[in-house]
Amino acid sequence: PRLSAAPITLTTEEDQDLRGEPAHKTPRKLAERATIIVLAAAGTGVRETARQLGIWPKTVRRWRARWLSSPAGTSIAVRLADEQR
């Protein structure tokens, strides 16, 4: 059987923040991660999201999982930031 990705639901505030115009100095990767989450919340699948953004499905899965594993009260900036090395 095919496994489907866990659904992502966003609060109205999170949705507005993620869809907002990125600042001129917003790193491209941060904007890409926000788009992954917005598309996931809209019900777009992993492969379709990867195709639309021109990235690997593994990247989409990683950021969806990172978003879901973060506590609900965590800020968007922290949820989309790179992990410490």
Backbone hydrogen bonds in HBPLUS format (Angstrom, degrees):
<---DONOR---> <-ACCEPTOR-->    atom                        ^
c    i                          cat <-CA-CA->   ^        H-A-AA   ^      H-
h    n   atom  resd res      DA  || num        DHA   H-A  angle D-A-AA Bond
n    s   type  num  typ     dist DA aas  dist angle  dist       angle   num
A0015-ASP N   A0011-THR O   2.93 MM   4  6.14 165.9  1.95 156.3 160.2     1
A0016-GLN N   A0012-THR O   3.00 MM   4  6.21 161.4  2.03 147.9 152.6     2
A0017-ASP N   A0013-GLU O   2.94 MM   4  6.15 160.5  1.98 150.7 156.3     3
A0018-LEU N   A0014-GLU O   2.87 MM   4  6.04 161.8  1.90 154.7 159.4     4
A0019-ARG N   A0015-ASP O   2.96 MM   4  6.04 151.7  2.04 147.0 154.7     5
A0020-GLY N   A0016-GLN O   2.98 MM   4  5.88 123.6  2.31 138.3 150.7     6
A0026-THR N   A0023-ALA O   2.98 MM   3  5.16 168.7  1.99 114.3 116.9     7
A0030-LEU N   A0027-PRO O   3.14 MM   3  5.39 122.6  2.49 101.9 115.5     8
A0031-ALA N   A0027-PRO O   3.19 MM   4  6.57 158.4  2.24 153.4 159.1     9
A0032-GLU N   A0028-ARG O   2.89 MM   4  6.13 151.5  1.97 148.6 157.5    10
A0033-ARG N   A0029-LYS O   2.95 MM   4  6.16 155.0  2.02 146.3 152.1    11
A0034-ALA N   A0030-LEU O   3.09 MM   4  6.35 154.4  2.16 145.0 151.5    12
A0035-THR N   A0031-ALA O   3.05 MM   4  6.30 153.7  2.12 144.4 151.3    13
A0036-ILE N   A0032-GLU O   2.97 MM   4  6.30 149.5  2.07 146.3 154.8    14
A0037-ILE N   A0033-ARG O   3.17 MM   4  6.48 157.8  2.22 148.4 152.6    15
A0038-VAL N   A0034-ALA O   2.99 MM   4  6.26 159.6  2.03 150.7 156.6    16
A0039-LEU N   A0035-THR O   2.91 MM   4  6.05 167.0  1.93 153.0 156.3    17
A0040-ALA N   A0036-ILE O   2.96 MM   4  6.12 152.8  2.03 143.5 151.6    18
A0041-ALA N   A0037-ILE O   2.93 MM   4  6.15 155.6  1.99 148.4 154.4    19
A0042-ALA N   A0038-VAL O   3.06 MM   4  6.30 136.9  2.25 139.9 151.6    20
A0042-ALA N   A0039-LEU O   3.14 MM   3  4.99 126.1  2.44  90.5 104.8    21
A0044-THR N   A0039-LEU O   2.99 MM   5  5.38 156.4  2.05 159.2 151.5    22
A0043-GLY N   A0040-ALA O   3.02 MM   3  5.15 156.4  2.08 103.3 110.6    23
A0049-THR N   A0045-GLY O   2.94 MM   4  6.03 158.8  1.98 148.2 154.5    24
A0050-ALA N   A0046-VAL O   2.95 MM   4  6.16 163.5  1.98 152.1 156.8    25
A0051-ARG N   A0047-ARG O   2.91 MM   4  6.11 154.7  1.98 144.8 151.9    26
A0052-GLN N   A0048-GLU O   2.93 MM   4  6.14 163.7  1.96 152.0 155.7    27
A0053-LEU N   A0049-THR O   3.03 MM   4  6.21 155.0  2.10 151.5 157.8    28
A0054-GLY N   A0050-ALA O   2.82 MM   4  5.68 122.2  2.16 140.4 154.4    29
A0055-ILE N   A0050-ALA O   3.05 MM   5  4.95 155.0  2.11 137.1 142.7    30
A0059-THR N   A0056-TRP O   3.04 MM   3  5.36 130.9  2.29 105.0 116.8    31
A0060-VAL N   A0056-TRP O   3.40 MM   4  6.88 153.2  2.47 145.8 152.4    32
A0061-ARG N   A0057-PRO O   2.90 MM   4  6.22 164.9  1.92 157.1 160.9    33
A0062-ARG N   A0058-LYS O   2.93 MM   4  6.10 157.0  1.99 144.7 150.9    34
A0063-TRP N   A0059-THR O   3.13 MM   4  6.38 166.0  2.15 151.8 153.9    35
A0064-ARG N   A0060-VAL O   2.95 MM   4  6.11 154.1  2.02 152.4 160.1    36
A0065-ALA N   A0061-ARG O   2.92 MM   4  6.04 162.3  1.95 149.4 154.4    37
A0066-ARG N   A0062-ARG O   2.86 MM   4  6.11 156.6  1.92 147.8 155.0    38
A0067-TRP N   A0063-TRP O   3.01 MM   4  6.04 155.5  2.07 138.0 144.2    39
A0068-LEU N   A0064-ARG O   3.00 MM   4  6.25 163.1  2.03 149.8 154.2    40
A0069-SER N   A0065-ALA O   2.88 MM   4  6.00 144.5  2.01 147.6 157.3    41
A0070-SER N   A0067-TRP O   3.39 MM   3  5.52 148.4  2.49  99.9 108.4    42
A0074-THR N   A0071-PRO O   3.10 MM   3  5.62 165.0  2.13 120.4 125.2    43
A0079-ARG N   A0075-SER O   3.03 MM   4  6.33 157.5  2.08 149.1 156.0    44
A0080-LEU N   A0076-ILE O   2.99 MM   4  6.17 143.1  2.13 151.1 159.6    45
A0081-ALA N   A0078-VAL O   3.36 MM   3  5.14 153.9  2.44  96.0 103.5    46
